[in-house]
Amino acid sequence: MFGNSLKKIEKLAQKQNAEKLIEFVHDKHPQTRLAAIDALGQCKDEAAYNALIALVHDPDAGVRAHTILALKVMGDPKARVHIEHQKTLEKDADVLAAIHEALQVLHTRD
């Protein structure tokens, strides 16, 4: 069953189906959650963006790191302010590294 979820996520990512991917974000399997978050970063719509922004402050450091990197992949400069705010709160070294990486890519529009 677990492997089936990952295959579904892969197909949904190819189709850019953010609505269905969002359903996997709160799965009980951590790998499924992270795969869904990564896949949402490939979607370029508002639903995917909003779902990711909501996860920037998740209690799980792995979720936060994947979320921030997914926002980097998405490339929407609006995410910068949310990531900068998380930087002021963050204590986890892996998440801080993801924040640093994302902020190098996400530039504000002039």
N, C-alpha and C positions, 0 to 999 in steps of 0.2 A: 504493500500500500504506500509506504513512504517513497519508494522509487517512482511510483506512478505520479505522485504529487510533483516531484521534481520535473518529470517529463511534461506534465500539464503546464507547469510554470514556464518551461522553455518554449512551448508552443504558444502560450498566451503572450509571452514577450515578443516573439516573432510577429504576432498579429497586433502588437501594441494595445492589448486589451487591458487597460488599467483597472477597469471596474472589477473584472474577475481576479486579477492579480491581488487587488486589495483584500480580497477574501482570505488569502493565504498569509497575510501579514501577521495574523494572530494565531497561527497554527501552533499546536502543542509541540511539534518537532522544531528545535532551533534551526536546523539546516534548511528546513522548508521556509521558515520565516525569513532567513537571510537571503535565500535564493529569490524569494518574492520581492524583497526590498531591492536587491540588485537589479532584478528585471524591471521594477518600476522606474529605475533610473534611465532605462532605455526608452521609456514612453515620454512623449513630449506634450502631454495634455495637463490641464488644470487638476483633474482628479488625482493623477499620479503625484503631481507636485504637492497638493494639499495633504495627501496621505503621508508623504515623506516628511513634510514639515512637522506634522503631528508626532512623528517618531524621533525627532532630533533630541527630545528630552526623555526618551524611554529609560526606565531604570536599568536595563541591560546594556552594558558597555559595548558588547558585540553588535547589538542592534543600532546603537548610536553611531558606531564607526561605519557600519555598512550604509546606514542612512546618509551620512555626510558624504561618503564616496559616491553614492547613487545620485545625490544632488549635484555633485561635481560633474558626473557623466551627463546628467540632464542639461547642465550648463545655463540654467536660468539665473541671471545676476540677482534677482530678488531674494534668492536663498542666502546671499552673503550676510545680510543683517541677522538672520536667525542663527547662522553658524558662528558669527562673531559673538553673539550673546552667549551661546553655549561655551565658547572658548573661555569666557570669564567665570563660568561655573565648573568647568570640567577638571577632573582630577586624574582620570585614566590616561596613561601614556599613549596607548594605542589610539584612543579617540583623539587626543591632542595631535598626534601625527596625521590622522585623517583630516582634521580641521586645517592644519597647516597646508597640506596638499590641496585641499579644496579651495582654500582662500587664494592660493597662487593661480588658480584657474578662473575662479569667478571674479569678474571685474564689474564694477558698477557702470551703468550706462551714463554717458555724459549728456 
